[in-house]
Amino acid sequence: QGDFSRAAIGNRVVSRIHVHDLARLCVAVADLARAEPHNAPRLVHAVDGHSVGQREVFNWLEARYDLKIPGDWRSQPYVGRHIRSRFLDQLLPTGLQYPDYRSGFADCLE
């Protein structure tokens, strides 16, 4: 439809991970499960650790790319919760290649 439906959900907290970091994390979990099946986590929150409200992300996108994102997200209260990955540092000791939404969006959009 050509709309930006994420803007219609207001100012929700969103936890993200770049697809390349997600792939690295999946491989790390699979490698650990193969090597140490009893020590591998059964659930991994695949997030970058910098969950933020939509308003922050949309403001950044508008300023960086000189565009206007529709929706009522500007006036909506901040809702949701922050998610952290308990196992991320253990599974990816070198860290994420794209540690926050800015670096992830910049890679995807440029």
ZIWO-V575784 format. One record per residue. N is the residue number from 1. RES is the residue in three letters. PSI is psi in whole degrees, -180 to 180 (none if undefined). Layout:
<<N RES PSI> <N RES PSI>>
//
This chain:
<<1 GLN -8> <2 GLY 9> <3 ASP 174> <4 PHE 84> <5 SER -24> <6 ARG -31> <7 ALA -23> <8 ALA -10> <9 ILE 8> <10 GLY -143> <11 ASN 54> <12 ARG 151> <13 VAL 134> <14 VAL 133> <15 SER 130> <16 ARG 166> <17 ILE 138> <18 HIS 146> <19 VAL -35> <20 HIS -41> <21 ASP -36> <22 LEU -43> <23 ALA -43> <24 ARG -41> <25 LEU -42> <26 CYS -43> <27 VAL -42> <28 ALA -42> <29 VAL -44> <30 ALA -42> <31 ASP -44> <32 LEU -41> <33 ALA -35> <34 ARG -42> <35 ALA -40> <36 GLU 74> <37 PRO -30> <38 HIS -14> <39 ASN -8> <40 ALA 138> <41 PRO 146> <42 ARG -20> <43 LEU 130> <44 VAL 123> <45 HIS 112> <46 ALA 84> <47 VAL 159> <48 ASP -4> <49 GLY 2> <50 HIS 57> <51 SER 138> <52 VAL 164> <53 GLY 153> <54 GLN -36> <55 ARG -44> <56 GLU -45> <57 VAL -47> <58 PHE -40> <59 ASN -43> <60 TRP -46> <61 LEU -43> <62 GLU -45> <63 ALA -43> <64 ARG -39> <65 TYR 10> <66 ASP 59> <67 LEU 172> <68 LYS 120> <69 ILE 124> <70 PRO 169> <71 GLY 172> <72 ASP 20> <73 TRP -26> <74 ARG -33> <75 SER -1> <76 GLN 146> <77 PRO 157> <78 TYR 119> <79 VAL 150> <80 GLY -166> <81 ARG 156> <82 HIS 139> <83 ILE 136> <84 ARG 152> <85 SER 112> <86 ARG -29> <87 PHE -3> <88 LEU -48> <89 ASP -36> <90 GLN -41> <91 LEU -33> <92 LEU 75> <93 PRO -22> <94 THR -3> <95 GLY 180> <96 LEU 143> <97 GLN -33> <98 TYR 88> <99 PRO -7> <100 ASP 175> <101 TYR -32> <102 ARG -50> <103 SER -36> <104 GLY -48> <105 PHE -40> <106 ALA -42> <107 ASP -44> <108 CYS -35> <109 LEU -6> <110 GLU none>>
//
